[in-house]
Amino acid sequence: MFALLSVTYVLLAVLFGGYSTYLLATLIPEDVLEQASRNGRFAGLYDSPMEHATPATADATASGSAL
């Protein structure tokens, strides 16, 4: 009985989190989402939009040791 209640509570928590995410995604205005995507995680902390970081290049050569 305890296992069934535990599974039920876990499923309810997952469903609540998913539904909350859906509501946030549908209720936030599109222009706010656009500005947040341009400014990054800390939107509004800077006077102007930050420059995007350049991606690092990957070295495709093997070093000889996996340790």
Backbone as ProteinMPNN parsed JSONL, in Angstrom:
{"seq_chain_A": "MFALLSVTYVLLAVLFGGYSTYLLATLIPEDVLEQASRNGRFAGLYDSPMEHATPATADATASGSAL", "coords_chain_A": {"N_chain_A": [[0.826, -1.196, 0.0], [1.959, 1.213, 0.796], [3.87, 1.546, -1.207], [2.279, 1.961, -3.459], [1.063, 4.412, -2.793], [3.346, 5.995, -2.711], [4.237, 5.915, -5.381], [2.053, 7.12, -6.56], [2.189, 9.725, -5.456], [4.616, 10.559, -6.552], [4.028, 10.521, -9.299], [1.998, 12.461, -9.341], [3.516, 14.708, -8.607], [5.239, 14.93, -10.812], [3.384, 15.356, -12.876], [2.256, 17.782, -11.991], [4.492, 19.479, -12.167], [5.004, 19.377, -14.933], [2.609, 20.446, -15.942], [2.692, 22.99, -14.801], [4.925, 24.047, -16.121], [3.93, 24.063, -18.731], [1.814, 25.929, -18.428], [3.278, 28.258, -17.772], [4.705, 28.569, -20.153], [2.687, 29.122, -21.958], [1.353, 31.349, -20.932], [3.111, 33.492, -20.616], [3.867, 36.483, -22.271], [4.734, 36.785, -25.779], [6.619, 38.748, -26.563], [8.06, 39.166, -24.223], [9.3, 36.687, -23.899], [10.914, 36.748, -26.163], [12.662, 38.898, -25.613], [13.921, 37.855, -23.343], [15.231, 35.687, -24.469], [17.121, 36.968, -26.007], [18.652, 38.389, -24.132], [19.599, 36.503, -22.367], [20.147, 34.428, -19.456], [20.117, 36.118, -17.172], [18.198, 38.307, -17.523], [17.731, 41.739, -18.017], [19.616, 42.736, -16.223], [21.654, 44.187, -17.269], [22.516, 47.178, -19.095], [22.526, 47.059, -21.861], [22.081, 44.533, -24.414], [24.0, 41.567, -23.939], [26.988, 40.396, -25.575], [27.146, 37.428, -27.49], [28.794, 34.459, -26.457], [31.629, 32.986, -27.991], [31.807, 29.765, -29.452], [33.866, 27.117, -28.181], [36.577, 25.485, -29.803], [36.808, 22.06, -30.658], [39.228, 19.571, -29.968], [40.182, 17.072, -32.031], [42.042, 15.082, -31.869], [43.473, 12.099, -30.488], [44.665, 11.603, -27.185], [46.117, 9.462, -26.259], [45.854, 8.311, -23.745], [43.295, 7.265, -21.63], [42.948, 7.899, -19.07]], "CA_chain_A": [[0.0, 0.0, 0.0], [2.858, 2.361, 0.863], [4.501, 1.7, -2.521], [1.279, 2.551, -4.352], [0.943, 5.824, -2.447], [4.589, 6.665, -3.11], [4.209, 6.057, -6.837], [1.013, 8.1, -6.855], [2.707, 11.052, -5.133], [5.653, 10.899, -7.535], [3.339, 10.839, -10.553], [1.333, 13.758, -9.175], [4.533, 15.757, -8.624], [5.699, 15.075, -12.2], [2.295, 15.983, -13.626], [2.154, 19.174, -11.555], [5.617, 20.199, -12.743], [4.785, 19.498, -16.366], [1.508, 21.373, -16.193], [3.182, 24.327, -14.454], [5.776, 24.479, -17.225], [3.03, 24.365, -19.85], [1.118, 27.189, -18.156], [4.229, 29.357, -17.911], [5.047, 28.749, -21.565], [1.551, 29.655, -22.708], [0.846, 32.592, -20.365], [4.084, 34.577, -20.744], [3.738, 37.1, -23.596], [5.782, 36.449, -26.743], [7.691, 39.742, -26.559], [8.879, 38.93, -23.039], [10.138, 35.527, -24.216], [11.907, 37.175, -27.154], [13.681, 39.69, -24.922], [14.674, 36.954, -22.471], [16.126, 34.858, -25.279], [18.231, 37.812, -26.454], [19.479, 38.826, -23.013], [20.161, 35.373, -21.642], [19.548, 33.997, -18.203], [19.92, 37.218, -16.247], [17.601, 39.359, -18.336], [17.459, 42.994, -17.359], [20.656, 43.155, -15.299], [22.595, 45.02, -17.993], [21.88, 48.25, -19.849], [22.383, 46.644, -23.251], [22.228, 43.082, -24.549], [25.369, 41.053, -23.897], [27.453, 39.7, -26.763], [27.142, 35.976, -27.321], [30.115, 33.854, -26.355], [31.992, 32.166, -29.144], [31.986, 28.374, -29.021], [35.241, 26.627, -28.166], [36.832, 24.446, -30.793], [37.116, 20.75, -30.093], [40.437, 18.936, -30.478], [39.751, 15.738, -32.427], [43.13, 14.112, -31.787], [43.495, 11.305, -29.266], [45.829, 11.912, -26.361], [46.835, 8.229, -25.981], [45.493, 7.738, -22.469], [41.925, 7.593, -21.245], [42.959, 8.297, -17.671]], "C_chain_A": [[0.871, 1.261, 0.0], [3.515, 2.619, -0.492], [3.537, 2.351, -3.506], [1.096, 4.035, -4.072], [2.185, 6.601, -2.871], [4.616, 6.912, -4.608], [3.183, 7.112, -7.234], [1.507, 9.517, -6.581], [3.778, 11.492, -6.133], [5.007, 11.284, -8.862], [2.619, 12.186, -10.466], [2.34, 14.905, -9.209], [5.032, 15.999, -10.045], [4.63, 15.755, -13.045], [2.138, 17.457, -13.258], [3.283, 20.008, -12.153], [5.457, 20.403, -14.237], [3.69, 20.493, -16.695], [1.91, 22.812, -15.855], [4.061, 24.883, -15.559], [4.937, 24.858, -18.435], [2.319, 25.701, -19.633], [2.052, 28.382, -18.289], [4.549, 29.631, -19.373], [3.906, 29.369, -22.353], [1.09, 31.018, -22.193], [1.816, 33.765, -20.477], [3.976, 35.158, -22.15], [4.963, 36.823, -24.484], [6.924, 37.461, -26.734], [8.605, 39.603, -25.345], [9.814, 37.74, -23.273], [11.233, 35.901, -25.207], [13.025, 37.973, -26.492], [14.527, 38.801, -24.019], [15.634, 36.088, -23.277], [17.308, 35.671, -25.805], [19.184, 38.156, -25.314], [20.115, 37.674, -22.249], [19.467, 35.146, -20.318], [19.226, 35.164, -17.268], [19.384, 38.431, -17.001], [17.35, 40.593, -17.485], [18.52, 43.463, -16.382], [21.664, 44.091, -15.949], [21.837, 46.073, -18.783], [21.638, 47.87, -21.304], [22.561, 45.137, -23.336], [23.698, 42.677, -24.579], [25.712, 40.402, -25.232], [27.455, 38.205, -26.478], [28.567, 35.46, -27.264], [30.387, 33.019, -27.594], [32.233, 30.746, -28.681], [33.474, 27.97, -29.102], [35.4, 25.554, -29.235], [37.23, 23.166, -30.106], [38.364, 20.192, -30.765], [40.096, 17.484, -30.765], [40.861, 14.702, -32.337], [43.082, 13.378, -30.468], [44.783, 11.571, -28.497], [46.62, 10.665, -26.0], [46.454, 7.586, -24.672], [44.084, 8.197, -22.111], [41.864, 8.043, -19.792], [43.389, 9.692, -17.605]], "O_chain_A": [[0.577, 2.238, -0.689], [3.697, 3.771, -0.886], [3.94, 3.2, -4.301], [0.987, 4.833, -5.003], [2.083, 7.735, -3.337], [4.977, 8.001, -5.054], [3.423, 7.905, -8.145], [1.27, 10.418, -7.386], [3.836, 12.661, -6.513], [5.403, 12.273, -9.479], [2.635, 12.962, -11.422], [2.055, 15.961, -9.775], [5.227, 17.147, -10.443], [4.941, 16.638, -13.845], [1.911, 18.291, -14.135], [3.049, 21.13, -12.601], [5.743, 21.484, -14.753], [3.827, 21.292, -17.621], [1.511, 23.746, -16.55], [3.957, 26.06, -15.902], [5.207, 25.865, -19.09], [2.231, 26.514, -20.553], [1.671, 29.407, -18.853], [4.651, 30.786, -19.787], [4.149, 30.078, -23.329], [0.488, 31.778, -22.951], [1.389, 34.919, -20.438], [3.991, 34.408, -23.126], [6.077, 36.652, -23.99], [8.084, 37.076, -26.883], [9.798, 39.893, -25.432], [10.983, 37.781, -22.888], [12.36, 35.417, -25.098], [14.201, 37.751, -26.778], [15.741, 38.986, -23.943], [16.735, 35.789, -22.814], [18.385, 35.118, -26.024], [20.397, 38.208, -25.516], [21.1, 37.885, -21.541], [18.349, 35.61, -20.091], [18.166, 35.183, -16.643], [20.055, 39.458, -17.096], [16.824, 40.504, -16.376], [18.343, 44.51, -15.759], [22.453, 44.727, -15.249], [20.663, 45.892, -19.105], [20.66, 48.307, -21.91], [23.129, 44.527, -22.43], [24.531, 43.362, -25.172], [24.828, 39.915, -25.937], [27.732, 37.776, -25.358], [29.447, 35.976, -27.953], [29.478, 32.421, -28.169], [32.812, 30.539, -27.615], [34.216, 28.426, -29.971], [34.464, 24.81, -29.53], [37.915, 23.187, -29.083], [38.539, 20.322, -31.977], [39.755, 16.737, -29.848], [40.643, 13.545, -32.696], [42.7, 13.947, -29.446], [45.85, 11.742, -29.086], [47.723, 10.796, -25.468], [46.709, 6.395, -24.494], [43.734, 9.366, -22.271], [40.824, 8.519, -19.336], [43.478, 10.259, -16.516]]}, "name": "protein", "num_of_chains": 1, "seq": "MFALLSVTYVLLAVLFGGYSTYLLATLIPEDVLEQASRNGRFAGLYDSPMEHATPATADATASGSAL"}
